[in-house]
Amino acid sequence: MKDWVIAGLQTFKVMLLFIGCTLFFYYGILWVSQEYESYYRYDSPSGNAVKVTAETDSEPDHPSLLTRLGWFYQLGE
């Protein structure tokens, strides 16, 4: 009988630890989510920013979009 009580108490401690860690993780995720929810990521760039998707056909020195895409897949840059 005493072994059952000890086993029950050990099981209860493990369940309590599991529930505590789960709640800690859950509220930690909520806190991180709230921190980044108010973070505005869509500011316009400042300085000498260059539009990456701008395609120019006026100068022959600039490669086409498909050529640049091929370079991206070949070089991994």
Residue pairs with C-beta under 8 A, 6 or more apart in sequence:
55 64
55 65
56 62
63 71
71 77
